[in-house]
Amino acid sequence: MADTRHPDTHVHTGPPAPHTHGGHPTWRTYVVIGLVLCVITAIEVAIFYIEALAALLVPILLVLSGAKFVIVVMFYMHLKFDHKLFGRVFFAPLFLAVLVVVGMIILFKLLPGWEIG
C-alpha cells in the first residue's frame, strides 16, 4: 500500500515507541508530596497547642484537612492524570455530601435557636 502522506513527512519505520505514562509523576514527586503531607500534619498538631487560635481551631483544621484530602485524591488516587470524567464522578457526590452536612448543621444547630416574630 502506498504512503499517501506528503513526501516531507517523517515516516517512522522502527519498532513502536515504548508505552509511556503521559504526565504521571516520578517517585521523587511522591516523596515531595509525602513531605508536604507531613508538614501539613505537623502544622495541624502545632495549631492544636496554640491557645491564641482556640476560637479558629475547627475552621483551620478543616481547611488543612481538606487540603490534605485533595492532595491525596489528586496524586495518590491519580485523578489529576486521569480523564476529567473520573474527577467529576468523584467530586460531584462529595460536593453533594458537603452540602447535605452543611444543611443539617444549619437545620439542627442554627435554626432551633432562631425565633420567629
N, C-alpha and C positions, 0 to 999 in steps of 0.2 A: 504494500500500500504506500502510495507516495505521500510525502510530507507536504501539506498544503500551506504551512506557515511561511511567513516572509523569510527570504534567504538569510537575512541578518540575525534572525532569532537563534539564540544558542540552544542547541538540542543536546540534552543530557543523555548520553548513551551508556554511562557506567551503571554500577549497581545502585539500587534505590538508597536514598539517604536514610540513616538510622532514625528511628522514631524518637522525636524529642517531645518533652512535656512543655509545650509552649508557655512560657511565662511562670512556670512553677518555681518557687524559691529553692535555694540551695540549703544545705544543712546549717550553714552559717546564719542564714536568715532566721531559722527556727531557734538557734541559740540566742540570737539577739531578742527575739520575741519572748523567749523564756525569761531572759534577764529583765525585760520590760515588765513582764507579769510579776516577777519577784519584787521589783521596785514598787509597783503599784500596791502589792500586798503589804510591803513594809510601810508604805505611806498610810495605808488603812489602819494598820496596827498602831502606828505612831499617833494618828489623829484621835484614836480612841482614848489615849492617855493625856491629851492636851485639854485641860479643863476649860480654857477660854473658848473652845469650839463646841462645847456641850450642846448649845442650842442648835447648832448646824450639823451635829453629828450624823443624823439619819440622812439628810439630803446629800451630804458629801459622800458618805459611804455608798449610797445608792448610785451616784454618778460614777464613782470609781469602780464599783462592781459592774455597772453597765458597760463601762469601757473595757474591762477585762473580758466580759461576755462577748462583746463584739470582736475583740482581737482573737479570742479562741475560735469563735464561729468562722470568721473570715479566713484565718490561716490554717488552723488545725483541722477544721472540717472542710477546707478547700473551697468554700463558697466564693472567695474572691476570684478564683481562677476558673470556676465552672460557669456554665451558661447562666445568664441572668434569671432565667425562669426558676432555677433551683433556689436562688436567693429570695425570690418573691414567694415561692411556696413555703419557705421557712419563716420569713419575716412578716408576712401578712397575718397568719394566725397569732404570732407573737404580739403584733400591734393590737389585734382584736382582744387578746387576753389582757393586755395592759389597760386598754380602755374599760374592760369589764371590771377589773380590780379597782381602778380609779373611781368608776361609777359606784361600786359597792362602798368604798370608803366615804364618798360624798353622801350616799344614801344613809348609811348607818352611823357615821361619826359626826358629820356636819349638820345634817338636816334635823335629827331629833332635837337639838337644842335651838333650832330656828323657830321663832314664834311668829305666827300669822296674826296681824292686826294689833 
